[in-house]
Amino acid sequence: MRTQPTQDEQGQLLGFEISSLLERRFAGQIAASVPGARVTASKLRSDVFCEFEVVGETFVIEEPFGHNSRYWIGPIGAGRSAAIQTVHSHFEKSRLGFTAVAMGAVLCVALVVWPVAMFGFRFVAQDKCLDAGGAWVKGACRGGQIGVKVGA
């Protein structure tokens, strides 16, 4: 998964961001799968929607400013964390983000693109029927000869 690291002036990792195209639930599942992690709080309707511990350090996943294009993941409080690199590399290696986005794309095709295409195909068929002198009745062409030009 693609991440956007947040670093201090010395280049030390403080936290990182991931795309919010990954649902909150999936982000929490990835956090729970970090080796040695334990989810301590999960409030999907809150800005800070997941808290988890790794090696005794508490981390959060939050969506800053309510509706944002990214989730921020990092330790609670300011300062460096020894375990942030473990958490970061686990999110980077995760394939769940790709799977979730791929499932979203398939769902989008099924719910949006397919019905629009079907409407377009039906519109073209109806247009051809009427051009051929037929009548469009209950979703079918009646009386027209498709392929024969009218007035020729």
C-alpha positions in Angstrom: 0.0 0.0 0.0 1.2 3.5 -0.7 2.0 5.6 2.3 3.0 9.3 2.9 5.5 9.4 5.8 5.5 12.4 8.2 9.1 13.0 9.4 10.8 15.5 11.7 13.8 17.7 10.8 16.3 14.9 11.3 14.3 12.6 9.0 12.9 10.4 11.9 9.5 8.9 11.1 6.7 10.4 13.3 3.7 8.9 11.5 2.3 8.4 8.1 -0.8 8.8 6.0 -2.8 6.3 3.9 -5.6 6.9 1.4 -9.1 7.1 2.8 -10.3 5.1 -0.2 -9.5 2.3 2.2 -12.5 2.1 4.5 -12.0 2.7 8.2 -12.9 -0.9 8.9 -10.1 -2.2 6.6 -7.6 0.2 8.1 -8.5 -1.2 11.6 -8.1 -4.7 10.3 -4.6 -3.9 9.0 -3.7 -2.3 12.4 -4.9 -5.4 14.2 -2.7 -7.6 12.0 0.5 -5.8 12.9 2.7 -8.4 14.7 2.2 -8.0 18.5 -0.7 -5.5 18.0 -3.8 -5.3 20.2 -6.7 -3.1 19.2 -7.8 -1.2 22.4 -10.6 1.0 20.9 -12.6 1.1 17.7 -15.1 3.9 17.1 -15.9 3.9 13.4 -18.0 7.1 13.6 -15.3 9.2 15.4 -12.4 11.2 13.9 -10.0 9.0 15.9 -11.6 5.7 14.9 -9.0 3.1 16.0 -6.5 2.9 18.8 -4.1 0.0 19.1 -1.0 -1.0 21.0 2.3 -2.3 19.7 5.1 -3.1 22.1 3.4 -1.1 24.8 3.0 2.0 22.7 -0.4 3.3 21.8 -1.1 4.3 18.2 -4.2 5.9 16.6 -5.7 6.0 13.2 -7.6 9.2 12.6 -9.3 11.1 9.8 -8.2 14.7 10.4 -10.8 17.4 9.9 -13.7 14.9 9.5 -13.8 14.2 5.8 -10.3 14.0 4.5 -8.7 12.2 1.6 -6.2 10.5 3.9 -6.0 8.8 7.3 -3.2 9.6 9.7 -1.5 6.8 11.6 0.9 7.5 14.4 1.6 7.4 18.1 -0.5 9.2 20.7 1.2 12.4 21.8 4.2 14.2 20.4 7.6 12.6 20.0 9.3 9.7 18.4 8.2 6.1 18.7 10.3 3.0 18.5 7.5 0.9 17.0 6.4 3.3 14.3 8.7 1.8 11.8 7.2 -1.7 12.4 3.7 -0.3 12.0 4.7 1.7 8.9 6.4 -1.2 7.1 3.4 -3.5 7.9 1.0 -1.0 6.3 3.3 -0.6 3.3 3.5 -4.4 2.8 -0.3 -4.9 3.2 -2.3 -6.1 0.2 -5.6 -5.5 1.9 -5.7 -1.9 0.6 -5.4 -3.1 -3.0 -8.0 -5.7 -2.5 -10.4 -3.2 -0.9 -10.0 -0.7 -3.8 -10.3 -3.5 -6.4 -13.6 -4.6 -4.7 -14.8 -1.0 -4.8 -14.0 -0.7 -8.5 -15.9 -3.9 -9.2 -18.8 -2.7 -7.2 -18.8 0.6 -9.0 -18.9 -1.2 -12.4 -21.7 -3.4 -11.2 -23.9 -0.6 -9.7 -23.1 2.3 -12.0 -21.4 1.4 -15.3 -23.4 -1.7 -16.2 -26.9 -0.1 -15.7 -25.9 2.9 -17.7 -24.5 0.7 -20.5 -27.8 -1.4 -20.5 -29.8 1.8 -20.8 -27.6 2.9 -23.7 -28.0 -0.4 -25.5 -31.8 -0.3 -25.0 -31.9 3.3 -26.2 -30.0 2.4 -29.4 -32.3 -0.6 -30.1 -35.4 1.5 -29.5 -34.1 4.2 -31.9 -33.3 1.6 -34.6 -36.8 0.1 -34.2 -38.5 3.5 -34.6 -36.3 4.4 -37.6 -37.4 1.2 -39.3 -41.0 2.0 -38.9 -41.8 -0.2 -36.0 -43.3 0.4 -32.6 -41.5 -0.1 -29.3 -43.9 -2.1 -27.1 -43.0 -3.5 -23.6 -39.3 -3.5 -24.4 -39.5 -5.1 -27.8 -39.8 -3.9 -31.4 -43.1 -4.7 -33.1 -43.6 -4.4 -36.8 -40.4 -2.8 -37.9 -37.8 -4.3 -40.2 -34.5 -3.4 -38.6 -31.9 -2.9 -41.3 -34.3 -1.7 -43.9 -34.2 2.1 -44.6 -37.5 3.9 -44.4 -38.3 6.1 -47.5 -35.7 4.5 -49.7 
